[in-house]
Amino acid sequence: MPKPAEYRENAALCLEAMRAAESPEVKESLQSLAQRWIDLADRDERNTGRGERGGGRPDQAPQRDAPQWQRF
């Protein structure tokens, strides 16, 4: 599994745990962590030229057609 896909899977796991958490502080921390994983995946795709989201060009912003679990 490529790194960006692993990062996005980690983000999905964070969001799944966030939904199960009861503490608002824990929910907030998990949401923040999930966003960091997503940001890392986006940056890795832009820097390596992989994936459709960044197109491999540093001057091109990532596309915003992300899966629903990535939208907050």
N, C-alpha and C positions, 0 to 999 in steps of 0.2 A: 504494500500500500504506500503510495507516495506521501511525502511529508504533509503537504497541504490537506490531503484527505484525512490523515491521522489527526491533524490539528482540529479539523472540523468535527471529527468524531468526538474528540475530547470536549469540544464546545457543546455538542449535543448531550453528552453525559452530564456536564455541568448544569445545563438547563433542565434535564430530567431530575437531577437531584434538587435543583431549586424549587421545582414544582412540588416536591415531596417535603421540603423543609417547612418547619413551622415558625421558626424565628425570623423576623424581618431582617435582622442583621445577617443571618446566614444566607437568606434569599438574595440580599443585595451583594454579598461577597461572591456568591456563585454566579450571579448575572455578570458581575464585573470580570470574573475569571473567564467566563464563556466569551465575552467580548474580546478579551485579550487573545484567546485562542483564535478567534475569527480574524482579528487584526494580523496575527502572526501568519496565518494561512494566506491572507491577501498579500502581505509583504513578500512572503516566500515566492508566491506565484509571479509577482511583478519582477522580483529580482532574478528569477531563474528562467522567465519567459514561458513558464508552464501555465496551463489552464486557460480558461476562457475569460475569467473575471478581470484580469489586468491586461491581457493582450501582450504581455511581455515588454511593454514600453513604459519606462518610468514616468513619462509625461502624460500617460493616459490613466484616468481615474478608474477604479474598479466599477464594474457594472453593478447595478442595484437590483438584479433579478435573483437575489439570494433565496434559498429555500426558506420556508416559513419559520423554521426553528431558529433562524439567524436574525429574524426581525424582532425587535424589542418594542 
